């Protein structure tokens, strides 16, 4: 699961930047946090280090217990032009 979005990374236009959740940790008491990687494209994610990594938080929801889904929903708010990949 990942999202793809056009992104300008440090002055370089990436027409299909690949953004993937690499790690998720946390729980229902503190919510979820994750380490997200940005890659130049989907092929680069297979064998290259991310261009950048950052944390993305997501609140716990009793309606959706899937932590990864919650983190991706939060990422889609951050990157509104993103599509699922």
Secondary structure, DSSP 8 states (H G I E B T S, - for coil): --EEEEEEETTEEEEEEEEEEEEEEEETTTEEEEEEEEESSHHHHHHS--SEEEEEEE--BTTB--HHHHHHHHHHHHSTT-EE-
